[in-house]
């Protein structure tokens, strides 16, 4: 599939923002709220800003962005519509959580129910986003059991780094428990993604024989001539070739930039403290987001739509 900048930004920014809301809500739902109002407010505002930025970026993928609201009406049958509806619903407990933090303080008991609701809605939104791609059986690299876990793991890892960065921006020390989570989440996300990459190496896809329903009788068969003489929309949008060598380089880059660098910078920031520590923590969150952008670009670039068989591909 041809990677669209709007979708790469949407899945990366919204995923990190929703992941941050999950961690903030979980702290309060478990009765472990940070005793620092600027930290909670800064974290929540930053998370919501990323979610909004991601949703706005997704509208640029539409030919008529002004009609985007119509997609919300198809929630009975469309995961895209369900994702939009869940994103809107998530804002209700998130704004209640933010308002309660300002009025009652981060230790207010009224925030626990709002935090729990925020966790459930944010996780539900991430699952709906992942199911947009998981439900496309025409793309074997997406239609497998690893798509949803990858979206959740990467979103939660980015969210943990984002909350740590918000704590530093607010002038508060990063809570010890959250620091441990932020150090462990990236390698856990990398392990899940590695399983997805391994699965994608040998997908249960199709070739020309299976597409025609001829099984082994057409092994080695090929098309006599191209179906068209000039490139069309399907070839531009659904067929994208990336060399295995380049894909592996980008995978390594995603792991170095999105996993190794954030862990090292976060640990160094915790040891340094002060302004230097805050700068290193913010840089760690930036590296985590950059790594996610690389991974998301690969997520689209390595996917092969079965329509490619019609245009001469040997297998997808």
C-alpha positions in Angstrom: 0.0 0.0 0.0 1.2 3.5 -0.7 1.9 5.2 2.7 -0.2 8.3 3.1 1.3 11.0 5.3 -2.1 11.8 6.8 -2.7 8.2 8.0 0.9 7.8 9.3 0.4 11.0 11.4 -3.1 10.0 12.5 -2.1 6.5 13.8 1.1 7.8 15.4 -0.2 11.0 17.1 -3.6 9.6 18.2 -2.0 6.4 19.4 0.5 8.2 21.7 -2.2 10.6 23.0 -4.6 7.8 23.8 -1.8 5.8 25.4 -1.1 8.7 27.7 -4.7 9.0 28.7 -4.7 5.3 29.6 -1.7 5.7 31.9 -3.1 8.8 33.5 -6.5 7.2 34.1 -5.0 4.0 35.4 -3.0 5.9 38.0 -6.2 7.4 39.4 -8.3 4.3 39.0 -5.7 2.4 41.1 -5.7 5.2 43.7 -2.1 6.2 42.9 -2.5 9.8 41.7 0.5 12.1 41.5 0.2 14.8 44.1 1.0 17.5 41.5 -1.8 19.4 39.7 0.5 21.0 36.9 1.7 17.5 36.1 -1.8 16.0 35.6 -3.1 19.0 33.8 -0.1 19.3 31.5 -0.2 15.6 30.7 -3.9 15.5 30.0 -3.8 18.6 27.8 -0.8 17.3 25.8 -2.5 13.9 25.3 -5.7 15.5 24.1 -3.8 17.8 21.8 -2.1 14.8 20.1 -5.4 13.0 19.8 -7.0 16.1 18.1 -4.0 16.6 15.9 -4.2 13.0 14.8 -7.9 13.2 14.0 -7.4 16.4 12.0 -4.5 14.8 10.1 -6.8 11.9 9.1 -9.3 14.2 7.4 -6.6 15.3 4.9 -6.8 11.7 3.5 -10.4 12.4 2.4 -11.3 13.9 -1.0 -14.0 15.9 0.8 -12.9 16.6 4.4 -16.0 18.7 5.0 -18.1 15.5 4.7 -16.0 13.6 7.4 -18.9 13.9 9.9 -21.0 11.5 7.7 -18.7 8.6 8.5 -19.9 8.7 12.1 -23.3 7.5 10.9 -22.1 4.1 9.8 -21.0 2.8 13.2 -23.1 -0.4 12.8 -21.0 -1.8 10.0 -17.8 0.3 9.8 -14.8 0.1 12.1 -13.7 3.5 10.7 -17.0 5.0 11.9 -16.7 3.2 15.3 -13.3 4.6 15.7 -14.6 8.1 15.2 -17.5 7.6 17.5 -15.3 6.1 20.2 -12.8 9.0 19.9 -15.7 11.5 20.4 -16.9 9.5 23.4 -13.4 9.5 24.9 -13.4 13.2 25.1 -16.2 13.2 27.7 -14.4 11.4 30.5 -11.1 13.0 29.5 -12.5 16.5 29.8 -14.2 15.5 33.1 -10.9 14.2 34.3 -9.1 17.4 33.3 -11.8 19.6 34.9 -11.7 17.6 38.1 -8.0 17.8 38.3 -8.2 21.6 38.1 -11.0 22.0 40.6 -10.5 19.2 43.1 -6.7 18.6 42.6 -5.0 15.4 41.4 -5.8 13.6 44.7 -9.6 14.2 44.4 -11.6 11.0 44.9 -14.0 12.0 42.2 -11.3 11.5 39.6 -11.1 7.7 40.0 -14.4 7.0 38.1 -13.5 9.5 35.4 -10.0 7.9 35.1 -11.4 4.4 34.8 -13.9 5.5 32.1 -11.1 7.3 30.3 -9.0 4.1 30.3 -11.8 2.0 28.9 -12.7 4.5 26.2 -9.1 5.2 25.1 -8.4 1.4 24.9 -11.6 0.9 23.0 -10.6 3.7 20.5 -7.2 2.2 19.9 -8.8 -1.2 19.3 -11.3 0.3 16.8 -8.4 2.0 15.0 -6.5 -1.3 14.7 -9.6 -3.1 13.5 -9.9 -0.8 10.6 -6.9 -2.6 9.2 -7.4 -5.9 10.9 -10.7 -6.4 9.1 -9.3 -5.9 5.6 -8.9 -9.6 4.6 -7.6 -8.3 1.2 -4.3 -7.3 2.9 -2.7 -10.4 4.5 -0.1 -8.3 6.3 -2.8 -6.6 8.3 -5.5 -9.3 8.5 -3.8 -11.3 11.3 -3.8 -11.6 15.1 -0.8 -9.2 15.6 -2.4 -6.0 14.3 -4.4 -5.1 17.4 -1.7 -6.0 19.9 0.8 -3.9 17.9 -1.4 -0.8 17.9 -2.1 -1.2 21.7 1.5 -1.9 22.6 3.0 0.9 20.5 0.3 3.4 21.7 0.9 2.5 25.4 4.7 2.8 25.0 4.4 6.2 23.3 1.9 7.3 25.9 4.2 6.4 28.8 7.0 8.4 27.3 4.6 11.3 26.7 3.5 11.4 30.3 7.1 11.4 31.5 7.8 14.3 29.2 4.8 16.2 30.4 6.0 15.7 34.0 9.3 17.2 33.1 7.7 20.1 31.3 5.5 20.8 34.4 8.6 20.9 36.6 7.7 17.8 38.6 9.9 14.7 39.0 8.8 11.6 37.0 7.0 9.2 39.4 9.1 6.2 40.0 6.4 3.7 39.0 5.8 5.6 35.8 9.5 5.7 35.0 9.7 1.9 35.3 6.7 1.6 33.0 8.2 4.0 30.5 11.5 2.0 30.5 9.8 -1.4 30.0 7.0 -0.4 27.6 9.2 0.3 24.5 11.0 -3.1 24.5 7.7 -4.9 25.1 6.2 -3.1 22.1 9.3 -4.0 20.1 8.8 -7.7 21.0 5.2 -7.6 19.9 6.2 -5.8 16.6 9.0 -8.3 16.0 6.4 -11.1 16.2 4.2 -9.2 13.7 7.2 -8.7 11.3 8.1 -12.4 11.6 4.5 -13.3 10.7 4.5 -10.9 7.8 7.5 -12.7 6.3 5.3 -15.7 5.4 1.7 -14.5 5.3 -1.1 -16.9 4.3 -1.6 -14.8 1.1 -2.6 -15.6 -2.5 -1.0 -16.1 -5.8 -2.4 -16.2 -9.4 -3.4 -19.8 -9.0 -5.4 -19.4 -5.8 -6.9 -16.2 -7.1 -8.3 -18.1 -10.1 -9.3 -21.0 -8.0 -7.1 -23.4 -9.9 -4.9 -24.6 -7.1 -1.8 -26.6 -8.2 -3.0 -26.8 -11.8 -1.7 -23.3 -12.5 1.6 -23.4 -10.6 4.1 -21.3 -12.5 1.4 -19.6 -14.6 1.6 -16.0 -15.6 -0.4 -13.3 -17.3 0.0 -13.0 -21.1 -0.2 -9.2 -21.1 -0.8 -6.3 -18.8 -4.5 -5.4 -18.2 -3.9 -1.7 -19.0 -1.4 0.4 -20.9 -1.1 3.3 -18.3 -1.0 3.5 -14.5 -4.4 3.8 -12.8 -5.7 4.7 -9.4 -5.5 1.2 -8.0 -1.9 0.9 -9.0 -1.0 4.3 -7.5 -2.8 3.7 -4.2 -2.9 -0.1 -3.6 0.4 -1.2 -5.0 3.7 0.0 -3.5 7.0 -1.7 -3.8 9.7 -1.5 -1.1 12.8 -3.6 -1.3 13.5 -6.2 1.4 16.9 -4.6 2.0 15.4 -1.2 2.6 12.6 -2.5 4.7 15.1 -4.2 7.0 17.1 -1.1 7.3 14.0 0.9 8.3 13.0 -1.8 10.8 16.4 -1.4 12.5 16.0 2.3 12.4 12.6 2.1 14.1 14.0 -0.1 16.8 17.0 2.2 17.4 15.2 5.5 17.3 11.9 4.3 18.9 13.2 1.9 21.5 16.9 2.0 22.3 17.3 5.8 22.2 14.2 6.6 24.4 15.3 4.1 27.0 18.9 5.5 27.2 17.7 9.1 27.2 15.0 8.4 29.9 17.5 6.7 32.1 20.1 9.5 31.6 17.4 12.1 32.4 16.4 10.4 35.6 20.0 10.3 36.7 20.8 13.9 35.7 17.7 15.6 37.1 17.0 19.4 36.9 16.8 21.2 33.5 19.2 18.7 31.8 17.1 15.8 33.0 13.9 17.4 31.8 15.4 18.1 28.4 16.6 14.5 28.1 13.1 13.2 29.0 11.4 15.4 26.5 13.9 14.2 23.9 13.2 10.6 24.8 9.5 11.2 24.1 10.4 12.8 20.7 12.5 9.9 19.7 9.8 7.5 20.7 7.3 9.4 18.4 9.9 9.4 15.6 10.3 5.7 15.9 6.6 5.2 15.7 6.4 7.3 12.6 9.0 5.1 10.9 7.1 1.9 12.0 3.8 3.3 10.8 5.3 4.2 7.4 6.5 0.6 7.1 3.2 -0.7 8.3 1.6 0.7 5.1 4.6 0.3 2.8 5.0 -3.4 3.4 1.3 -4.2 3.1 0.4 -5.9 -0.2 -3.2 -5.6 -1.5 -4.5 -8.7 -3.4 -5.5 -6.5 -6.3 -1.8 -6.5 -7.2 -2.3 -10.1 -8.6 -4.4 -8.6 -11.3 -1.6 -6.3 -12.4 1.1 -9.0 -12.5 2.3 -9.6 -9.0 3.3 -13.3 -8.4 2.1 -13.4 -4.8 0.8 -11.2 -2.0 
